[in-house]
């Protein structure tokens, strides 16, 4: 330690860092213990739902990325190579200011890793949100007015 040769009783300007170091070590230990628990997540069974709205494939503004059971890609029902799909998605979504939604329709027997690859590819090329398309469960109709084109047909049960 350095000694002062002056005989003044002034205030020393040296900060006491020991309490700060103690607090930092305690916080470090807390974060080391808590972080793995946060990243672990939890096991959950996803809910089984019904697709109540009509498919967006009929509309011109919606983009649909399809993957068949062999892993072949389709953009708006047209075959496209895996190498070209990224550039094509980027071209479509770079000009859009809003509505950067893409729908994904994949075969039910397709390996889930291929679905993840497709969503990653879309996200890297300008897609803000991916929505999955499923088939309507047989015998189900939406109870929300305007959800389905089938509601505009004759009501079930005859005429009133």
C-alpha positions as CSV (number, residue, x, y, z in Angstrom):
1,X,0.0,0.0,0.0
2,X,1.1,3.5,-0.7
3,X,1.7,5.8,2.3
4,X,1.0,9.5,2.3
5,X,3.9,11.7,3.5
6,X,1.6,14.7,4.2
7,X,0.0,15.1,7.5
8,X,-3.4,16.0,6.2
9,X,-6.6,14.3,7.4
10,X,-8.3,14.6,4.0
11,X,-10.8,12.2,2.4
12,X,-9.3,9.4,0.3
13,X,-10.6,9.1,-3.3
14,X,-10.2,5.3,-3.5
15,X,-13.4,3.4,-4.0
16,X,-14.1,0.4,-1.9
17,X,-14.9,-2.3,-4.5
18,X,-15.1,-5.2,-2.2
19,X,-19.0,-5.0,-1.7
20,X,-19.4,-4.6,-5.5
21,X,-17.3,-7.7,-6.2
22,X,-19.3,-9.7,-3.6
23,X,-22.6,-8.7,-5.2
24,X,-21.3,-9.5,-8.7
25,X,-20.2,-13.0,-7.6
26,X,-23.6,-13.7,-6.0
27,X,-25.4,-12.5,-9.3
28,X,-23.0,-14.7,-11.4
29,X,-23.8,-17.8,-9.3
30,X,-27.6,-17.1,-9.5
31,X,-27.5,-16.7,-13.3
32,X,-25.4,-19.8,-13.6
33,X,-28.0,-21.8,-11.7
34,X,-31.1,-20.3,-13.2
35,X,-30.2,-20.1,-16.9
36,X,-30.1,-23.9,-17.6
37,X,-33.5,-24.2,-16.0
38,X,-34.9,-21.5,-18.3
39,X,-33.5,-23.0,-21.5
40,X,-34.7,-26.5,-20.7
41,X,-38.3,-25.7,-21.4
42,X,-41.1,-28.2,-20.6
43,X,-42.7,-31.2,-22.2
44,X,-46.1,-30.6,-23.7
45,X,-48.5,-32.3,-26.1
46,X,-49.6,-29.8,-28.7
47,X,-53.4,-29.5,-29.0
48,X,-55.3,-31.2,-31.8
49,X,-57.3,-28.6,-33.7
50,X,-59.5,-28.2,-36.7
51,X,-58.9,-26.0,-39.7
52,X,-62.1,-23.9,-39.6
53,X,-61.2,-21.3,-42.2
54,X,-60.9,-22.0,-45.9
55,X,-57.4,-22.5,-47.3
56,X,-55.6,-19.4,-48.4
57,X,-54.4,-21.1,-51.6
58,X,-57.3,-19.6,-53.6
59,X,-56.2,-16.0,-53.0
60,X,-53.6,-14.3,-55.2
61,X,-51.8,-12.3,-52.5
62,X,-51.1,-15.2,-50.2
63,X,-47.9,-17.2,-50.8
64,X,-48.0,-21.0,-50.1
65,X,-44.9,-23.1,-49.7
66,X,-45.6,-26.8,-50.2
67,X,-43.5,-29.8,-49.4
68,X,-44.6,-33.3,-50.6
69,X,-43.8,-36.6,-49.0
70,X,-40.6,-36.9,-51.0
71,X,-39.3,-33.5,-49.8
72,X,-39.9,-31.7,-53.1
73,X,-40.8,-28.0,-52.8
74,X,-43.7,-26.1,-54.4
75,X,-44.3,-22.4,-54.4
76,X,-47.9,-21.5,-55.1
77,X,-48.5,-25.0,-56.5
78,X,-45.5,-24.7,-58.9
79,X,-42.5,-27.0,-58.5
80,X,-39.3,-25.2,-57.5
81,X,-35.8,-26.5,-56.7
82,X,-34.4,-26.3,-53.1
83,X,-31.6,-24.1,-54.4
84,X,-33.9,-21.6,-56.0
85,X,-36.5,-21.3,-53.2
86,X,-34.5,-19.0,-51.0
87,X,-33.9,-16.4,-53.7
88,X,-37.5,-16.6,-54.9
89,X,-38.9,-16.0,-51.4
90,X,-36.5,-13.1,-50.9
91,X,-37.6,-11.5,-54.2
92,X,-41.3,-11.8,-53.2
93,X,-41.0,-10.5,-49.6
94,X,-38.4,-7.8,-50.2
95,X,-40.9,-5.7,-52.0
96,X,-43.6,-6.1,-49.4
97,X,-43.9,-3.5,-46.6
98,X,-46.7,-5.3,-44.7
99,X,-48.3,-8.8,-44.8
100,X,-45.1,-10.8,-44.7
101,X,-47.0,-14.0,-44.0
102,X,-46.3,-17.3,-45.7
103,X,-48.4,-20.4,-45.5
104,X,-46.8,-23.8,-45.3
105,X,-48.5,-27.0,-46.5
106,X,-46.5,-30.1,-45.8
107,X,-47.3,-33.8,-46.2
108,X,-48.4,-35.4,-42.9
109,X,-45.7,-38.2,-43.2
110,X,-42.9,-35.8,-43.9
111,X,-39.9,-35.7,-41.5
112,X,-40.4,-32.8,-39.1
113,X,-36.8,-31.7,-39.7
114,X,-37.7,-30.8,-43.3
115,X,-40.5,-28.6,-42.0
116,X,-38.1,-26.8,-39.7
117,X,-35.7,-26.3,-42.6
118,X,-38.4,-24.7,-44.7
119,X,-39.5,-22.4,-41.9
120,X,-35.8,-21.4,-41.3
121,X,-35.3,-20.8,-45.0
122,X,-38.4,-18.6,-45.1
123,X,-37.5,-16.6,-42.0
124,X,-34.0,-15.9,-43.3
125,X,-35.4,-14.5,-46.6
126,X,-37.9,-12.0,-45.3
127,X,-40.9,-13.9,-44.1
128,X,-42.2,-12.5,-40.7
129,X,-44.7,-15.2,-39.9
130,X,-45.3,-18.8,-41.0
131,X,-48.8,-20.3,-40.7
132,X,-49.4,-24.0,-41.2
133,X,-52.2,-25.3,-43.4
134,X,-54.1,-28.5,-42.3
135,X,-57.0,-30.3,-43.8
136,X,-60.5,-29.8,-42.6
137,X,-61.7,-32.6,-40.3
138,X,-64.5,-34.4,-42.0
139,X,-68.0,-33.4,-40.9
140,X,-66.9,-30.2,-39.2
141,X,-68.1,-26.7,-40.0
142,X,-67.1,-23.4,-38.4
143,X,-69.6,-21.8,-36.1
144,X,-68.1,-18.3,-36.7
145,X,-69.9,-16.4,-39.4
146,X,-67.7,-15.7,-42.4
147,X,-65.1,-18.4,-41.7
148,X,-66.0,-20.8,-44.4
149,X,-67.4,-20.6,-48.0
150,X,-69.4,-23.7,-47.2
151,X,-71.7,-21.6,-44.9
152,X,-73.0,-19.7,-47.9
153,X,-74.4,-22.8,-49.4
154,X,-77.8,-24.1,-48.4
155,X,-78.1,-24.7,-44.6
156,X,-78.0,-28.2,-43.3
157,X,-81.4,-29.5,-42.3
158,X,-83.4,-28.1,-45.1
159,X,-85.1,-24.8,-45.6
160,X,-86.8,-23.0,-42.6
